[in-house]
């Protein structure tokens, strides 16, 4: 049984619209002899006459009328398909759902989202902010495709992929005496009113680690649940803190002075997803952008060293 190809359908329709081989060739931006050969080949293949030649024009033959009606339908469907593909390329009618740890959501997420929207201008982005204890249910119940966290999750049903290694830094109010130092030690910080996160929380434990490594047991004047709260307390002169550099990644942060820690202390960012789940191309692009934004932050060396 002979079957028409999409190319043959395209050529038949072009001849129908133009009425001549030359006109069809111009519509399709190809040579006229090629159009003529394909029309003859198609008629021979189907065993029916598609066109009658009258006064130099190609007129659809009466017996081919049902075919031409189907050709129009196929072309409309192809137009619809191409429109759908073009919309998909821009993210139309698609929702990208994911989540971030609060420390990464503050600045990094917005930078990544800007690039995601530039690539997919019609994509709907639904970003949640999760505590670490909420992440497992979020992924296993498929409420989102992935989560960007500041620590890995120990669960056999989840997969952790490291995106970047960042630094822990010291933050103090602009008016604080420690702001005059180029580098701040945890031995300096422990003498001040400390603001932190509960060390029983994985993120809080990471922030407390440089003190423990120096044999120090800090006493906190204030604690917050999230990095944003810690930063806000410091900005308002309520104390000093150790924080991850992703949480203070904005170039301009009035009220806050950032300094390198004298003690080497790192924090890692991970993308966590359910094992075996095939991520969408939108999710893969988003993760790549998060990686790039995280790495750009870690590459910065301008921690406001005093002149």
N, C-alpha and C positions, 0 to 999 in steps of 0.2 A: 504493500500500500504506500503510495507516494504522499509525503507530508511537506507542507510549506514550512520554510524557515522564516524567522523573524526578518531576515534581510529581504527575502522575497516579498513578504507582506509590505515592508517599507517601500520597496521599489514599485509594487503594484499601486499602492496608494499615491505615490508621487506622480505616476503616469496618469492616474485618474484625475488628480488635482490640476496638473499642468496641461494635460491634453496632448502633449508632444513628448517625444523622447528627449529632445534638447531641453525642454522646460523641466522635465523630471531630473535630468542630469544637473541642472543649475540648482534645483532645490536640495539635491543631495550632495552637491559639490563633488561630483565624479564625472567621468567621461561618458559621453553619449553612446559610443559603441558598446561600452560595458552594460549600460542600461538595456540597450536593444537585445544584446545576447542573453541577458538574464530573463527578459520577458519571453523570448522565444523558448528558452530552456524550460521555463516554468510551464508554458502552454504545452510543450511536448511531454513534460513530466506528468501533468495532470490529465492530459488527453482531451482537453477542452480549449475552446477559443475564448480568451479573456477580453480581447479588444477587437473592434472592427476599425479598419482604416478608412476614413472618409475625409476627402479633401485635405489630406495631410494631417488630420487629427486622429487621435486614438480615442475611440468611443467605446465604453463598456458594452460588451455583447449581451443580448437579452438573456442567454442561458447562464451567464456568469453573475447575474444580479444577486443571488443569495450569497455568493462568495464575497462580493464587494460590501454587502451589508456586514458580514462577519469581519472583513478587513477593517472597517470603520470601528467596530466594537473592540477588536484587538488593539488598534492604535489608541483608543481612548483608555483602555486598561493599561497600556504601556505608559501613557501620560500620567495616569494615576499612580503607577508604580514609581516612575521617576520623581514625581512630586513627593511621594512618601519617603523615598530614599533621600531626597534633598532635605526634607524636614528632619529626618533622623540624623543626618550629618550635622545639623545644627542643634540636635537635642530636642526637637519638637515632640510634644506628647510623651516625654520621658521624665521620670523622677529619679534622681540620684540621691539615695538615702545612706548616710553614714554618720559616724559620731567621732568626737574628739575628747581627749582629756582636757580639763579646764586650762591647764598651763599652755597647751598648744592651741586651743581655741582662741585665746586672747588676741594674738596678732598673726601667727603663722597661717591659721585657717583662712583668714580674710585675704591674705596674699595669694594663697593657693586658689581660692574661689575666684579671684579676679582673673586668673589665667584660664580657669575652667570655663568661665562664662565667655571669655574672649574666643575660645575654641568652639564652644557650643552655646551660642547666644540665646537659644530658646530652651535650654535645659533648666528644669526645675530642680533646685538644690535644697534638700531637706537635711540640715545638719543638727544633730543633737549633741549635748554636752553631758558626758557620763562620768560618774564616779567609778572607780575600778571594780567595785563589787557589783555594779549593774551591768558590766560589759558582757559577761558570759551569757546571761539570759538574752540580752539584746541580740547577740550573734546567733545563738543556737535556736532562738525562736524566729530568726530571719527578719527581724525588724529593720535591719540595715545590712549593707553589704560588707562593710569593714569598719574598724575603729582605729584611730591613731592614738596610741597611749604612750606614756612616759615610763612604762615598765612592761615586761612580758607577762603573759598570763599562763599559769601552769594548769593546763586542762588538755587531756589527750584529744579532745574533739576540736581544738582550736590550733591554728597555725600562727606563729609569730615570725615576722621578718623585720630585721633591724633596718631602719631607714637612715639613721645618723647618730653620731655620738656628739653630745654637746658638753658644755662646761657648767659647773656651778660657779656662781659669782656672788660677791657681797653687794648688798644695797644698803645705803644709808640716806638719811635726809640730806638735802643739799647743804644745809647749815650745820651739819654735824662735824665735829673736829676730825673724824676719820675720813671725811670727804677730801681732806688735803693730802692724804696718802696715795701713792701710785698703786700700791698693792696692799691688801688688807688680809691679815691672818685671822684664823678662828680664835687665836689667843687674844686678839684685840676685841673681837665681837663678843666673846663670852663674858667680858667685863661690863658690857652694856645691857640695856633692856632689849632682850631678844624677842623677836616675833617669829613664830614657826608654825609647823603643821604637826599634828599628833604623830609621834614616831611609830605608833602602831599601824599607821597607814603606810603602804609601800612608798608613796611619794614622800611622805614625811620622813620615813626612814632614810631615804636617799639624801634628803637635805640635812639630816642629822649625822650622816656618816663621817664627814670630815672632822667633826668634833670628836666622835668616838675613836677615830684613827689616831688622834692626838692625845687620847686618854682624858678627854674633857667630858664632863657631864653638864650640859647647858641647863640653865634654869630659865624658863620662858616667862616673860612678863605678860605676853598675849599669845593666843593661838588662833589661827583661822583654819577653815576647812579647805580652802582652795588658794592657789597661788595669787589670784587676783585680790583676795582679801589681805593676804600678807603684804603685797605691794601697796595696797591702799593704806594700810596701817603705817607703813614706813613713810609714805608720801606725806602723811599728816603728822609726822614727827613723833610717832608713838613708839619707835624703837628701830632696831637694825635687824638685818636678816641675811641668811643665805638662801639663794633662789636659783632656779635654773635659767640659763640665758634665753631660752625660748619664751619665757614669761615676761621678759623685759626686752624684747627684740625690736621694739619701736625705736627709731633713730632719736626722736625727741620725747623725753619723758620728764616734763617739768616737776620739780620737787624731789626727784630721785637721782642719786649719784651711784653709778655702777663702777665697781672695781674688780679686777681679777683677785681670786683667792691666792694667797701665798702657797697654800696646800693644794696639790693637784686633786681635783675631784670632778668626776664626769657623771653625766646622765645620758641615757640612750632613749631614742624615740623608736617605736615599733608600729608596724601596721599589723593588726590582728584580724583574722577572718576565720570562718568555719572551714575546717578541713573538707576537701572534696567539692566545695562550692566553686562553680565557674563564675568568676567576676565579669561584669559587663565591661565593654570597652571604655565606657564612661568612667567606671570605677578605676580601671587600670590607668587611665590618663590622670585621674585625680590623685592617685597614689604617687605617680611619677612627679606630679607638681608639688605635692607635699615634700617628697624627698628633696627636690631641688631647693625649695624654700628653706627647709631645715638646714641643708648644707650651706646655703648662702649665709644663713645666720651664724653658723659655726665658723665660717671663714672670716667674719668681721673681727677686726682687732681693735676697733675704736671704742674702748671702754672708758672714754672720757678722762684719760689720764691728765692730771693738772699740769699746767705749763710750768 
